[in-house]
Amino acid sequence: MFESYNNILNDLEIASHLRSIKNFEHKDGKYIYIDGKKLLNLSSNNYLGFADNEDITEEFLSFAGKKYAFGSASARLLTGTLPVYKELEALISKLFETDATLIFNSGYHANVGINSSLAGIGDVIFSDKLNHASIIDGMQLAKGKFFRYKHNDMENLEMLLKRERNNFKNAVIVSESVFSMDGDIADLVKLTELKKKYNCILVLDEAHAFGVFGEKGLGVCEELQIIKDVDLIVGTFGKAIGSMGAFVTGKKVLIDYLINKARSFIFSTALPPINIAFSKWIIENKLPYTYDDRMAMLNLGRKLGSESHIIPVIVGENDKTLELSNILYKNGYFTLPIRPPTVPQGTSRLRLSLTTDIIDKDLECLKNLIPVYSRRLLKQ
Ligand SMILES: Cc1ncc(COP(=O)(O)O)c(C=O)c1O
């Protein structure tokens, strides 16, 4: 009965595609320990170090005491919602100066809920080809149609809009701001122009930019001062904020619509109150003091040839990517190989992500090791 599954796993292994979960023994700031070996962690989304900082945990727990429970026990629509959820939503709306905000259990839940519900029968979504799997999964669940435009190619998007827009009722354009696997940034100004010209709803996923870009840490839209031109902005609490969950903020009618139609919101137990309180506490008490560190991290990323703190080292073949990852491992660097379907075929890579405690000197040896393998070299 299980033979076909086993065969698939064997095929994955032969193609250097098989995934397994790596076990850490211990984490300590920018370092992780595996098999007694100390490694610089270049695979973390804990960009500001809030997720596993003992001092922060202690400070938060002394503030929180026993006020917040570790379970919510139900979905919010089913049995109502405690004040802390509304407080976090109000905080996000205030920071972004938007009408309304809704918390989801994760960025995955948010993107699946938004994209599956906004495009009903007769509607359409235009999505960047390299958008995250959660956006793709949402579109696949939608009753409407979707088109994927070439990555960050505004001419290709406009060609599709010209050809298709008038065949549909509602139209949505969806893009990440900082692309999770490439570290490049969408042409957000052009996206806002096109959304106005073709009467579309613009949804931007700032998962990797929220907590990193902008003076207040709200993301690339804050930096470009275009928050008001975007209909819905998605941000996650699980990356730079070091917590768990996500929000979508923007036009009230769309938020009310999501409360009624986004099944990943309606049919899932809400995050624990303690977790909501932690996200709110970090955003209010810690994020405002991170500006200089965030800018230093972004500058280091730019020095290494990226537009952000995420640096792709595109190798191409799966086996070569695994080989490079192993060489780096032996030299004290923890980098995970990223392979299809996470990235397109033939573009397997190492995705290096910086955190604010990593400095240039930490990467010296890595810079010497990488160019031999990589088609797209790190800037020397
Ligand atoms: C661009 C993007 N959106 C959404 C998500 C999902 O967020 P979460 O991990 O909170 O489910 C990710 C996660 O990696 C992401 O990279």
The ligand as a MOL file (V3000), in Angstrom:
LIG
                    3D

  0  0  0     0  0            999 V3000
M  V30 BEGIN CTAB
M  V30 COUNTS 16 16 0 0 0
M  V30 BEGIN ATOM
M  V30 1 C 6.8760 35.7810 1.2960 0
M  V30 2 C 6.3130 34.8750 2.3410 0
M  V30 3 N 5.0140 34.9890 2.6310 0
M  V30 4 C 4.4660 34.2030 3.5750 0
M  V30 5 C 5.2050 33.2760 4.2690 0
M  V30 6 C 4.5470 32.3960 5.2870 0
M  V30 7 O 4.6700 32.9790 6.5410 0
M  V30 8 P 4.5570 32.0650 7.8460 0
M  V30 9 O 5.8870 31.4230 8.0160 0
M  V30 10 O 4.1900 33.0310 8.9190 0
M  V30 11 O 3.4850 31.0640 7.5740 0
M  V30 12 C 6.5600 33.1500 4.0170 0
M  V30 13 C 7.3570 32.1750 4.8010 0
M  V30 14 O 8.4380 31.8450 4.5760 0
M  V30 15 C 7.1340 33.9730 3.0180 0
M  V30 16 O 8.4250 33.8570 2.7150 0
M  V30 END ATOM
M  V30 BEGIN BOND
M  V30 1 1 1 2
M  V30 2 1 2 3
M  V30 3 2 2 15
M  V30 4 2 3 4
M  V30 5 1 4 5
M  V30 6 1 5 6
M  V30 7 2 5 12
M  V30 8 1 6 7
M  V30 9 1 7 8
M  V30 10 2 8 9
M  V30 11 1 8 10
M  V30 12 1 8 11
M  V30 13 1 12 13
M  V30 14 1 12 15
M  V30 15 2 13 14
M  V30 16 1 15 16
M  V30 END BOND
M  V30 END CTAB
M  END
